[in-house]
Each structure stands twice: as C-alpha cells, then as structure tokens.
Amino acid sequence: MKTKLDHIFWGILLIAAGGLALAQQQGWIGIDVLSTQFWALAFGAAGLIFLVRYLVAGWRNWGWLFPACIFAALAGITWLVGSGIRETWLSAPIFAAIVIPFLVAFVLDFRRNWWALIPASVMTVICLMVIFVENFRVETMGAAIMFAIAIPFAIVYFANREKKWALIPAFTMAVIGIMDLLALFSSRLIGVFVPLAISAPFFYVFFKYPKHWWALIPAGVMASIGINILLSDPALGKFAQSSFPGAFLFLGLAATFGWLWRQREKSPTAWARIPAMVAGIVAIVLLAVGSLTEFGLVAALLVGGVVLIFLGLRSKKDPAK
C-alpha cells in the first residue's frame, strides 16, 4: 500500500509540474521562471507537499520531514533574497531545517533514536555560529562543535548507566573542545591539560574497580608528566630551569608505584617496590641538587609539609594485627 501511495504521490507531482510548464510555454499564465518570487513559491509548494506526505505516511516516518523542512527553508531564504536582504545569517534556516527531523525522531523513540541528538546538536551549534559569526573565533567554533557532539553521548550514559561505552566519545570530544578553548590563551596549557586529561579515566577505573590495579600506572605516569610540564613553564622563571620540575616528576612516579606496592595483599603488585625505589632515589638526588640553589629551602618545606599531611591522613594499622 505504501509503494502504491508513493507512486500515486510522485505521479501527481510530475503531472502538476508538467501542466505548469505547458501553461507557461503556451502563454496561458505569465510566469517568470528566473524571478526569486517564483522560486520562493515553488519551494514553498514543494515543502507543503512533502509535509502532507509526511502526515499521510504517519508520525513515525520522520524522514519525509527532511525535504519538507528544507524546501520551506529555501522558500524563506529565496523570498528574503528577492526582498534585497543579503546578510550572512541567511543560510541559518537550512541548518535549523535539518535539526527539526532529528529532534522529531528523538522525541518519537528516544531509546532507539538516541543518536539523532548528535546531528541535531551539531547543526544547532552551526546554526548559531552562522547567526553570530562575527562574535566567534575559529577556536571557539571548534570547541562548540566538539561539545555539541559530547553532550548527546553524555545524555545517553546518564539516561542508561549500562551504556558505559558512551563515556568514551563524550570524554574524548569534551577534551578536544577544552583544548580548543585553551588555545585561545596559551598553547603550553594544552601540553599540561592533555596528559592530565588522559590520566583522568585511568584514575576513575582504578578507584571504581580496584581489581584493575594496572590502571594506576598510566594514570600516575601521565599525571606526573602533566605536573612536570606545568612546573617547567618559563613563567616560573629560575624555578622552571632548576632540577625541581624533574624531581616532582620522579616523585609522582615513586608515589604511583609505591601505592601499587601497598596493594600487594590484594593484587599481584609486590614487584612495584623496585620502580618505586628507583624513582624515589632519582627524585632525592634531583632535590639534593636543587637544594644547592636559592629554592632549596622552599622545596624542602613544601615536600616536608606534603609528607606530614600524607602521614597524618593515612589509616593506622591495628597493632594486634
């Protein structure tokens, strides 16, 4: 029945177009096919026809909304151009027209059509950019598009916590978006942010699922690298050129493997004491070299304070045990 209905629909449409062309050639009606008013009416009529076809096909056949909305947008744009408007935002209705069918698809069945939020959000962002193009920089545009892709995946995860895979594209796109924003200030901030961002999901895995002890290794290593890059910033002057940034890098590595060694009763991590000791020795050497400079006292006080806080916060062992 649907196939027959489509045949009848397209047949009537072609006959109407042919009849209109014949009437124009015979001079029965005066139509200037080159005028913007003609094409505005033609696009509007096409949009209306496809809208009727959608309503006849049923609400769930949202694919028919694409030609209906796009032709309607073209009709509006053509009419505005014919009225002498030549603004940069004239293309925005096209992107808005593409958004509508995807939103309808999502609303009709959000469990199956969750993916429709991705093109809908991206097209919405592009539409806003076209309207406010003069207020956007390239980096801001890139960040907005990345966030527009990340948000739907985040919604999918929070709507159904079993779909943990959605966190991967959500986190990845968000990280790229943040990188674009950081590029507005300093490219060095990107070098600090990237390793810290990479370490974040590994820290989450380690603390959420302690059996996956291996996740602490990439987490600790990347976090240590990020801190090292931060402390090596030329803005810190002589401190950045001293041995202290390298010392904090190896302190981070020593803390990572030291923490793993403490898990040896629950996990096979007794071996972690070796890299922890090696990294700790290197850190001590670098701190000793740095202590010969004017920053030695400052570093010693900071490290000492951190160690005392750690000793005060860690859980005490049962003497009887």
N, C-alpha and C positions, 0 to 999 in steps of 0.2 A: 504493500500500500504506500509506503514511504517513497519507493522508487517511482511508482506511477505518479504520485503527487509532485515529485521533483520534476518529472518530465513535463507535466502539465504547467507547472510554475515557469520553467525556463522557456517552454513553448510560447506561452502568453507574453512573456517579457520580450522575446525576439520578435514576435508579431507586432507588438506595440512599437518597438524601435523601428522596425521596417516600415510600418504605416506612417510614423512620424517623419522618417526620411523621405518617403514618397510624397507626402503632403508638402514638405518643404521644397522639393525639386519641382513640383508642379505649380508652385506659387500659391497654393491654397492657403497657406499660412506663412506669415513673414517671420522667419527665424534667422537670426544672425548667429551661426554656429561658432563664430570667433569671439562673441561677446562673453564677458565674465558673468553677466546675469543669466545667460543661457546655461552655462556650465554649473552655476550655483543651483539653478532649478533642477538640472539633470541629476547632479549629485544628491540633492535633497530628495528627489523622487526615488532614486536608487536606494538611498538609505531607508526610506519609508517602506519600500517593497520588501527589503530584507528584514526589516523589523516585523512586518506582517508575517513573513515566512517563519520567523522565529516563534512568534506567538502561536502560529498554527502547528508547528512541529512540537511544541511543548517546552516548558521552562528548562528542562534539563539539557536540551540541545543548544547549549550556550554558544557553540561555535558559530551559529548564524549571527551572533551579535557583533562579531568582528567586522564583516562588511557593512552591517547596519550602522555601527558607530563611526567607522572610518569614513564612509560616504557622507554621513551627517557632518563630520568634522571638516571634510573637504568642501562641502557646501558652504559652511560658515566662513572658512578661510577665503574661498573664492569670492564670496559676497563682500567681505571686508577689503580684499584687494581691489575689487571693482569700485569700491567707495573711496579709494585713494589712500588706504592705510597701508603703510609699508614698515611695520615695526618688527623687531627681532622676535617678539613673542608669538608671532602668527603661527609658528609651527607647533606651539604647545598643545592646541586641541587634538592634534594627531596622537601624541603620546597619551593624553587623557582618554582618548577614544580606545586605545589599546588596553588601558587599565581596566575599564568597565567590564569586559567579558571575563577577565581573570578573577575579578572580585566576585562576580556572579557565580563563577564556577566554585570558588572557595566557600561562599555562603551556602550554596546548594548541598555540598558534601565536603565539609572541611577535613574529614578524616581521610578521604581518598584523594582529594584535590588540594592537599596542603601545599604542594609545590607551586600552585598558582600564585601564592603570596610573593614568590621570588620575582617573577617578571612584573607583577603588579607594583611592588615596592620600588624596583629599579626604574620602571617607567614613570612612576610618580616623582622620584627624585630628578630624573632627567627633565620632566615637565617643569618642575620648579626652577631648575637651573636655566632653562630656556627663558622663563619669565624674568628671573632675576640675574641674568647672565653677567651684568655689569658689576654685581656685588660678589661674584665668586672668582676665586683664583683656581688655577689648574689643580693644585694640591688639594684644595677644599673640595673640588668636584670629585676627584678620585676617592677621597675619604668618604664622601657622602654615598657614592655608589657602592663602596665596599660595605659600609654599614647597612645599606639597603638590602644587600644580599645576606648579611649576617643575621639581621633581625628575624626574618622568617624561619631560619633554621633554629634560632633560639626559641621562638614560639613553639615550634614543633617539639622540641625537647621538653619544655615546661608543660606542654599540653599532654604529653605522654612520656613519662620518665624512662620507659623501657627503650625508647629510641635514643640511646646514648650516642649513636653514630652522628646525630645531628650536631653534637657539640663540636665535632672536628671542623666542619666547614664554617660554623658560626664563629668559633675562636679564631680560625685562620683568617677569615675575611675581616674580623674586627681588628686583628693585629696589623694587617696591611693598611686598614683605614687609619689606625693610630700612627703608623709610620708616615703616612702622607701628611698628617697634621703636624708631626714633629719636624718634618722637612721645612715647614714654614719658619721654624725658629733656628734649628741647627742640625746639620747632618750628623754631628757627633752624638746627638741624643738618640739617633736611630741605632748607632752602634752599641749604646748602653741598653736600649729597650729590647732589641732583638734577642740577645741571649737570656735576658730576664723573662721575656715572653715565652721562649722555648722551655725554660725551666718550670714555668707555672703548671702546665698539665702533668708533668712528671711528679712534682710535689703533690698534686692532687691525688694521683694514682697511689703514691706511697702512703699518704696518710689515710686515704679512704680504704685502700686494700693493702694492709700491712704485709700480706703474703708476697706481694710483688716488690720485694726489697730492692731489686735491681733498679727500680725507677729512681731511687735516690741518687744513683751515680750520675746520670745525665742531668738531673735536677741540680745537684750540688756543683757539678763542674760548670754548667752554663751560668748559674747564678754567680759563681766566683769570677768567671770571666767578665760578666756584666759589671760587677763591683770594681774589678781591676780597670776596666775602660773608664768608668766614672772617675776613679781616683787619679787616672792618668790625664785628665783634662788639663790642657795648658792654662786654663783659667785659674787653676790652683797654684800656679807659679812654681817655686822651687820644690814644693811637696810632690808635684807630679813627676819631677825629674829625679827624685830620690828613689831609694830601694823599697820604700814603704808600700807603694801600689803592688809590687811583685810579692812582698811579704804577705799582704792581705789575700792575694790570690792563693798562695800556698796554705795560708791559714784556713781558707774556705775548703780547700781540698782535704786538709787534715781533719777538719770538723766533719766533712762528709763521710770519709771512710771510718773515722772514729765513731760516728753514730751507727754506722753499719756494724762495726765490731761489737757494739753494745747489744745488738740484736742477735748475737751468736747463739743464745739459748733457744731462740725460736726459729732462726733461719741459719742456713749454712754460710755464715759470714765471718768465721774466725780468721780467715785469711786477710780481712780488711785491715788488721793491725799493722801489716807491713807497709802498704802505701800510706797509711795514716802517719806512721812514724817517720817515713822518708819525707813526706810533705811537711810535717811538723819541724823536722830538723832544718830543712831548707828555709822555712819561714823564720826560725830562730836566727839563722845565720844572716838573713836579709835584715831582720830587725836589729841585729847587733851592728851590722854595717851602717844602717840608718841612724843608730843611736850616736854615732860619731858626729852627726850633723846637729844643727840647732833644733831639729824636730824630734830628736831622740826622747826628750823628757815628755813632750806632748804625746807621742806614740805610746810610751811606756805607761803613762797614766790611763790612756784610753783602753789599751789592751788589758791592763790590770783591772779596770772597772768592769769590763765585759766579762772577764773570767770570774770575778767575785759574784756578779749577778747570776751567772750560769750556775755556780756552785750553790748559791742560795735558793735557786728555783728548782734544781733537780731533786727528784724524790730520794729520800733517805732509805737505805737498806735496813731490813729487820736484823738487829744484832743476833737474835737467836738463830735466824736462818743462816 
